[in-house]
């Protein structure tokens, strides 16, 4: 907790992200005016999957104590989701893929196709939308590129079946880009 506590002591903006020697992410966030929350995340499995290892909650300035009921009022689920998003962003903020869905549609006269490169690009765009907190990524893709949300949902399901996205529960948005997709898109595999 020493590293995480130190980061909490130093956070002056809405958040800060630190990295330990073994690659864990330490995310400190201010929640409301009087709370700070620190989360230690360990990377597991494929890219962009983080397991929570430690959670520290502190009340703001002064020596004010708090009760369990106070902590229950904090939106901890949302805080942990945001910590995971910030940790992911800290890993590869500048990674540029070989191609994107938009570029492929432009090059192919508005037709995406179902080849491996198209499915990998689709999986990447989908995961990035989910990481940004988009609750209906297929709908957002339809707005961005045309077509129906159902068509984009089917394309995402196909990309998942073909191994470019990890599995999630039925009807859930999410999953991580697989190493197969990362290799096809010339992204660092780490």
Secondary structure as UniProt FT lines:
FT   HELIX           2..10
FT   STRAND          15..19
FT   TURN            21..22
FT   STRAND          25..31
FT   TURN            32..34
FT   STRAND          35..43
FT   TURN            47..48
FT   STRAND          50..59
FT   HELIX           68..72
FT   HELIX           76..91
FT   TURN            93..94
FT   HELIX           101..107
FT   TURN            108..110
FT   HELIX           116..131
FT   TURN            132..133
FT   HELIX           137..145
FT   HELIX           149..161
FT   TURN            162..163
FT   TURN            170..171
FT   HELIX           179..184
FT   TURN            185..186
//
